Amino acid sequence: MAKDLKSILESDDVSLGTWSQIAAPEMVDLIGLNGFEFTIIDCEHGFFGMETAENLSRAADAVGIASAVRVPANDPVVIMKALDAGVRHVVVPNMSSVEEADRAVAATRFGPHGLRGACPCCRSGGHFIRNWKAYVAEEEARVGAIALVETKQGYESFPEICKNAELSAFMFGPFDLSVSMGLEGNWRDERVMSAVGDMVNRAVDAGHQVIMPVFSPDKNECSEQISDWRSRGVNTFVIGSDKILVATSLSDWTMALG
């Protein structure tokens, strides 16, 4: 049985995941078989749509790891499609205001309290839901929206965004934030790390779960970053991406043997 992302987030143990940007179920197999506990299927920067995302989520189920989908936008229709496909969590990018956070959460909830479209024939309900009331109760207990804050505006609005208690977790995007701050991708700049650290502290203090991306291809730097974020109350990490992990491994081989 595949792991559940909510259980992973609530654990005090260190949990590692990555981003899936390569449109290949075999890559998800490798992610799971080599010890990662979850992957985030990237429909924003990955060059594939929801049909491929559904198949990658099936691969995650088959290898026993949790999965989420980073949707390309805070769009209730796209979020609905991801959840109907059987994915339990969506990562919503560019979260910049409390209104956007409220909209993302509403997109994971059926009417009359939310914006999610209703269909009794979808993968999340076994393709034909016979007891709609029971399905809604079960589905809304297990799905959720993860807010990805990655802009200067999002950072400035974070004290308000953080008040949304229904978000499953927060993620922070140091690279995008550095670009938004005019620092041209220098995510190691102390101004970027200070902003991210401030948001992490606020989120943890408010009782939110945090998933922290760790991008460096250097394992020692990754280890140091994980140790630092753990001291701030973060236990769940997204390591590089499948592309970074593959590229780093290929480079190690050519440098060693070339």
ChimeraX attribute file (.defattr): number of C-alpha atoms within 10 A of each C-alpha:
attribute: neighborCount
match mode: 1-to-1
recipient: residues
	/A:1	9
	/A:2	16
	/A:3	16
	/A:4	18
	/A:5	22
	/A:6	17
	/A:7	9
	/A:8	18
	/A:9	21
	/A:10	13
	/A:11	12
	/A:12	12
	/A:13	11
	/A:14	13
	/A:15	18
	/A:16	19
	/A:17	26
	/A:18	26
	/A:19	26
	/A:20	29
	/A:21	22
	/A:22	18
	/A:23	18
	/A:24	14
	/A:25	19
	/A:26	13
	/A:27	19
	/A:28	30
	/A:29	18
	/A:30	13
	/A:31	23
	/A:32	22
	/A:33	13
	/A:34	9
	/A:35	12
	/A:36	18
	/A:37	24
	/A:38	29
	/A:39	28
	/A:40	23
	/A:41	31
	/A:42	24
	/A:43	20
	/A:44	17
	/A:45	12
	/A:46	16
	/A:47	11
	/A:48	15
	/A:49	14
	/A:50	17
	/A:51	11
	/A:52	16
	/A:53	29
	/A:54	21
	/A:55	15
	/A:56	26
	/A:57	26
	/A:58	19
	/A:59	21
	/A:60	27
	/A:61	21
	/A:62	15
	/A:63	19
	/A:64	18
	/A:65	25
	/A:66	26
	/A:67	32
	/A:68	28
	/A:69	29
	/A:70	28
	/A:71	23
	/A:72	18
	/A:73	17
	/A:74	22
	/A:75	13
	/A:76	20
	/A:77	13
	/A:78	17
	/A:79	29
	/A:80	20
	/A:81	18
	/A:82	25
	/A:83	24
	/A:84	24
	/A:85	21
	/A:86	21
	/A:87	25
	/A:88	25
	/A:89	26
	/A:90	28
	/A:91	29
	/A:92	26
	/A:93	21
	/A:94	22
	/A:95	28
	/A:96	22
	/A:97	20
	/A:98	18
	/A:99	12
	/A:100	16
	/A:101	25
	/A:102	17
	/A:103	17
	/A:104	28
	/A:105	27
	/A:106	19
	/A:107	25
	/A:108	26
	/A:109	22
	/A:110	17
	/A:111	12
	/A:112	7
	/A:113	10
	/A:114	16
	/A:115	19
	/A:116	22
	/A:117	16
	/A:118	14
	/A:119	12
	/A:120	16
	/A:121	13
	/A:122	16
	/A:123	15
	/A:124	18
	/A:125	20
	/A:126	12
	/A:127	13
	/A:128	13
	/A:129	17
	/A:130	12
	/A:131	10
	/A:132	14
	/A:133	10
	/A:134	10
	/A:135	15
	/A:136	15
	/A:137	11
	/A:138	12
	/A:139	20
	/A:140	13
	/A:141	11
	/A:142	13
	/A:143	20
	/A:144	27
	/A:145	27
	/A:146	26
	/A:147	29
	/A:148	21
	/A:149	27
	/A:150	23
	/A:151	23
	/A:152	20
	/A:153	16
	/A:154	22
	/A:155	21
	/A:156	14
	/A:157	16
	/A:158	20
	/A:159	16
	/A:160	15
	/A:161	24
	/A:162	24
	/A:163	14
	/A:164	16
	/A:165	13
	/A:166	16
	/A:167	19
	/A:168	22
	/A:169	22
	/A:170	24
	/A:171	25
	/A:172	26
	/A:173	20
	/A:174	25
	/A:175	20
	/A:176	21
	/A:177	28
	/A:178	23
	/A:179	17
	/A:180	16
	/A:181	16
	/A:182	11
	/A:183	16
	/A:184	12
	/A:185	16
	/A:186	17
	/A:187	19
	/A:188	14
	/A:189	12
	/A:190	10
	/A:191	15
	/A:192	23
	/A:193	15
	/A:194	12
	/A:195	18
	/A:196	22
	/A:197	15
	/A:198	13
	/A:199	23
	/A:200	24
	/A:201	18
	/A:202	15
	/A:203	22
	/A:204	16
	/A:205	13
	/A:206	14
	/A:207	12
	/A:208	21
	/A:209	23
	/A:210	26
	/A:211	22
	/A:212	25
	/A:213	24
	/A:214	20
	/A:215	21
	/A:216	15
	/A:217	16
	/A:218	10
	/A:219	11
	/A:220	10
	/A:221	13
	/A:222	17
	/A:223	12
	/A:224	11
	/A:225	17
	/A:226	21
	/A:227	13
	/A:228	12
	/A:229	19
	/A:230	16
	/A:231	10
	/A:232	14
	/A:233	16
	/A:234	23
	/A:235	23
	/A:236	26
	/A:237	22
	/A:238	20
	/A:239	23
	/A:240	20
	/A:241	22
	/A:242	20
	/A:243	15
	/A:244	17
	/A:245	17
	/A:246	13
	/A:247	12
	/A:248	13
	/A:249	13
	/A:250	11
	/A:251	13
	/A:252	12
	/A:253	10
	/A:254	9
	/A:255	9
	/A:256	7
	/A:257	7
	/A:258	7
